[in-house]
Amino acid sequence: MKLGSFLIDGRASFGVVTDAGMVDLGARLADRFADLRGLLAAPDGLRQARQHAEGRPEVLPLQSLTYLPVITNPAKIFCIGVNYADHLEETRIRKADHPTVFLRYAESQVGHGQPMLLPRESSQFDFEGEVALIIGKGGRRIAAGDAWAHVAGYSCYNDGSMRDWQFHTTQWGPGKNFAASGAFGPWMTTADELDPATNPLTLTTRLNGTVVQHSDTSLLIFRIPELIAYCSTILPLAAGDVIVTGTPGGVGMARNPPRFLQAGDEIEVEVSGVGTLRNTVEAD
């Protein structure tokens, strides 16, 4: 099942993506769930979503929607740095004994089809295609062996980075949190349909139609269960929290010459079993 968040006629909502269109769960279940995060937190939320998507419900055409980030109000967005060996090599960063973690804010994200903004203060706006996982069942100090049961689903993520600001100091936060610099979408696919433990998720990034990154989650240095265990040790994870698992090699700053994003570019991040996140770049 695919679930997404969107605007329709100025109203924020969420729903189930079908071949025919979007089933508007926000209109049907407003008395129970305020948003997709609330639905994921409810013990019977996914069951209700499936129930309302069965049969022949009235749907909204996908082209009529303005997409929002999949989870519009996550309490936490953990991002994992240099988590593929080829990206570690191209950045010449020393391999760490533990995951490299930085945080993003919800305000730094846009949804599918919305422009990623190139700030006037940066000349080094870079792309990073990634697989994001969304937490369904919360918990603290989750054991790696139990981690898969805490995943609600998976999505596409573009961790847009201002490299000049990222490396002002050893702390990456400033370069990772400019307004509307990252993208999250177009929707999530629930974990019952995807099993990265046995069938790794393929990740492909395209810049103006040309493949610039291609890898899969079997090549993560720190695997998904390890990431969940590590992040949940810091703070309790809650439904709707997001862990962005890292980008493979091929980023713009490591190319010769470097290829940073410019106004007018189109960047796509595709994850197998999910779909394609597509955004243009606009000057802020």
Residue pairs with C-beta under 8 A, 6 or more apart in sequence:
1 16
1 46
1 49
1 50
1 53
1 189
1 190
1 192
1 193
2 16
2 17
2 187
2 188
2 189
2 190
2 274
2 275
3 14
3 15
3 16
3 17
3 36
3 39
3 49
3 70
3 153
3 187
3 188
3 190
4 14
4 15
4 17
4 22
4 36
4 67
4 68
4 70
4 185
4 186
4 187
4 188
5 12
5 13
5 14
5 35
5 36
5 67
5 68
5 69
5 70
5 71
5 72
5 111
6 12
6 13
6 14
6 15
6 22
6 65
6 66
6 67
6 68
6 111
7 13
7 65
7 66
7 67
7 68
8 24
8 60
8 64
8 65
8 66
11 26
12 26
12 35
12 68
12 72
13 24
13 25
13 26
13 27
14 25
14 26
14 33
14 35
14 36
14 39
15 22
15 23
15 24
15 25
15 26
15 60
16 22
16 23
16 25
16 49
16 50
16 52
16 53
17 23
17 62
17 187
18 53
18 59
20 59
21 59
21 60
21 61
21 62
22 59
22 60
22 61
22 62
22 65
23 52
23 53
23 57
23 58
23 59
23 60
24 58
24 59
24 60
25 33
25 39
25 49
25 52
26 33
26 35
28 52
29 39
29 48
29 52
32 38
32 42
32 48
33 39
33 42
33 45
35 72
35 73
36 70
36 71
36 72
36 240
37 71
37 72
37 73
37 74
37 239
37 240
38 45
39 45
39 46
39 48
39 49
40 46
40 134
40 135
40 136
40 152
40 239
40 240
41 138
41 238
41 239
41 240
42 48
46 136
46 152
46 190
66 111
66 113
66 114
67 111
67 112
67 113
67 114
67 185
67 186
68 111
68 185
69 106
69 109
69 110
69 111
69 183
69 184
69 185
70 111
70 132
70 134
70 155
70 184
70 185
70 186
70 187
70 188
71 134
71 184
71 240
71 242
72 106
73 106
73 240
74 106
74 240
74 241
74 242
75 238
75 240
75 241
76 103
76 231
76 235
76 237
76 238
76 241
76 242
77 103
77 104
77 105
77 106
77 109
77 241
77 242
77 244
78 101
78 103
78 227
78 231
78 241
78 242
78 243
78 244
79 101
79 102
79 103
79 104
79 159
79 176
79 243
79 244
80 99
80 100
80 101
80 222
80 227
80 243
80 244
80 245
80 246
81 100
81 101
81 102
81 172
81 246
82 88
82 91
82 93
82 95
82 96
82 100
82 221
82 246
83 99
83 100
83 220
83 221
83 222
83 245
83 246
83 247
84 215
84 219
84 220
84 221
84 246
84 247
84 248
84 249
85 219
85 221
86 215
86 219
86 248
86 249
86 250
87 246
87 247
87 248
87 249
87 250
87 251
87 254
88 95
88 221
89 249
90 249
90 250
90 251
90 254
91 251
91 253
91 254
95 221
98 230
99 222
99 226
99 227
99 230
99 231
101 230
101 231
101 234
102 171
102 172
102 173
102 176
103 173
104 159
104 176
104 177
104 182
104 244
105 177
107 177
107 179
108 176
108 177
108 178
108 179
108 180
108 181
108 182
109 180
109 182
109 183
109 184
110 116
110 180
110 182
110 183
110 184
110 279
111 183
111 184
111 185
111 186
112 183
112 185
112 186
112 187
112 277
112 278
112 279
113 186
113 278
113 279
114 180
114 183
114 279
115 180
115 279
115 280
115 281
115 282
116 158
116 160
116 180
116 181
116 182
116 183
116 261
116 267
116 279
116 280
116 281
116 282
117 178
117 179
117 180
117 181
117 281
117 282
117 283
117 284
118 125
118 261
118 262
118 263
118 281
118 282
118 283
118 284
119 125
119 162
119 178
119 179
119 181
119 284
120 283
120 284
121 162
121 165
121 178
122 162
122 163
122 164
122 165
122 175
122 178
123 164
123 260
124 162
124 163
124 164
124 253
124 258
124 260
125 160
125 161
125 162
125 163
125 181
125 260
125 261
125 281
126 160
126 161
126 162
126 163
126 251
126 252
126 253
126 260
126 261
127 158
127 160
127 205
127 207
127 212
127 213
127 251
127 252
127 261
127 267
128 158
128 159
128 160
128 161
128 247
128 251
129 156
129 157
129 158
129 203
129 204
129 205
129 213
129 247
129 248
129 269
130 156
130 157
130 158
130 159
130 203
130 244
130 245
130 246
130 247
130 269
131 154
131 155
131 156
131 157
131 201
131 203
131 217
131 244
131 245
131 271
132 154
132 155
132 156
132 157
132 184
132 242
132 243
132 244
132 245
133 151
133 153
133 154
133 155
133 224
133 228
133 242
133 243
133 245
134 151
134 152
134 153
134 154
134 155
134 188
134 240
134 241
134 242
135 150
135 151
135 152
135 228
135 237
135 238
135 239
135 240
135 241
135 242
135 243
136 150
136 151
136 152
136 153
136 191
136 239
137 149
137 150
137 152
137 239
138 150
138 236
138 237
138 238
138 239
138 241
139 150
139 232
139 236
139 237
140 232
140 233
140 235
140 236
140 237
141 229
141 232
141 233
142 150
142 228
142 229
142 232
142 237
143 229
144 225
144 226
144 228
144 229
145 225
147 224
147 225
147 228
147 229
148 191
148 197
148 224
148 225
150 228
150 232
150 237
151 191
151 224
151 228
152 188
152 190
152 191
152 239
153 188
153 189
153 190
153 191
153 194
154 188
154 189
154 191
154 194
154 196
154 201
154 271
154 273
154 274
155 184
155 185
155 187
155 188
155 189
155 271
155 274
155 277
156 184
156 185
156 186
156 269
156 270
156 271
156 274
156 275
156 276
156 277
157 182
157 183
157 184
157 244
157 269
157 277
158 182
158 183
158 184
158 205
158 267
158 269
158 277
158 279
159 176
159 182
159 244
159 247
160 178
160 181
160 182
160 183
160 261
161 175
161 176
161 181
162 174
162 175
162 176
162 178
162 181
163 175
163 253
163 260
164 175
165 174
165 175
165 178
166 172
166 174
166 175
166 176
167 175
168 174
168 175
176 182
179 284
180 284
183 269
183 277
183 279
184 242
184 277
185 277
186 275
186 276
186 277
186 278
187 274
187 275
188 274
189 273
189 274
189 275
193 273
194 201
194 273
194 274
196 217
196 224
197 224
200 216
200 217
200 218
200 219
201 216
201 217
201 271
201 272
201 273
201 274
202 214
202 215
202 216
202 270
202 271
202 272
203 213
203 214
203 215
203 216
203 217
203 248
203 269
203 270
203 271
203 272
204 211
204 213
204 214
204 268
204 269
204 270
205 211
205 212
205 213
205 214
205 250
205 267
205 268
205 269
205 270
206 212
206 267
206 268
206 270
207 259
207 261
207 265
207 266
207 267
208 265
208 266
209 266
212 250
212 252
212 259
213 247
213 248
213 249
213 250
213 251
214 248
214 250
215 248
215 249
216 272
217 223
217 224
217 245
219 248
220 245
220 246
221 246
222 230
222 246
224 243
224 245
227 243
227 245
228 237
228 243
231 237
231 243
252 258
252 259
252 260
252 261
253 260
261 267
261 281
262 281
263 281
263 282
263 283
264 280
264 281
265 280
265 281
266 278
266 279
266 280
266 281
267 278
267 279
267 280
267 281
268 276
268 277
268 278
268 279
269 276
269 277
270 276
270 277
